Amino acid sequence: VFDKHNINAELIFLNNHSTDNTGKFADVVAKKDKRLKVIHRYNRENKDLGSSLREGLSNVKGQYFTIMDCDLSHDPEEIPNLMKHIHEADIVIGSRFVKGGKADMPLKRQIISRSYNLFARIFLRTNIKDLTTGFKLYRADILQNITLESTGFGLHVELLAKALLKGYKANEIPIY
């Protein structure tokens, strides 16, 4: 995606205590492509997603960053679309729940996700419909103004919520 869209970027890959060959494969790729930085998280006290994400975020060097799961639950081809909108807000949210957005989820998960988002929207007094998506593009300087603490997936929401409470602006665009 970086090559195809002429994006000057780096990829920070966190191998968080994996038991398969994912880390070894990432090391092989990193030897061929210097844009890839691999961080092996073995023998860490905390093996949770939140501490892994915080470690990755502490290594961000660019002006912007996004977080993606390695299972490609979000299409990397959406990154240029997020980038097109960064001049509109400090955070661009790839939203499943705005007009044109879509997600393939079981009904139970949809109900849980939409209910949580409704509660969070009311609590945070925001119009953002998809606070829980893990696919957002942030201005990197936001990290200098907030302290993250979550240990799990909640870090995605914590990061966005704390940024909003500090006055940063967010915009949602549809994704699938």
Salt bridges, closest charged atoms under 4 A:
ASP3 OD1 - ARG35 NH1 2.70
ASP27 OD1 - HIS40 NE2 2.92
ASP33 OD2 - ARG35 NH2 2.82
GLU55 OE1 - ARG41 NH1 2.44
GLU55 OE2 - ARG44 NH2 2.54
GLU77 OE2 - LYS4 NZ 3.47
GLU77 OE1 - HIS5 NE2 2.91
GLU88 OE2 - HIS85 ND1 3.07
GLU88 OE2 - HIS87 NE2 3.80
ASP90 OD1 - ARG139 NH1 2.08
ASP130 OD1 - ARG96 NH2 2.65
ASP141 OD2 - ARG139 NH2 2.58
GLU149 OE2 - LYS162 NZ 3.78
GLU158 OE2 - LYS162 NZ 2.70
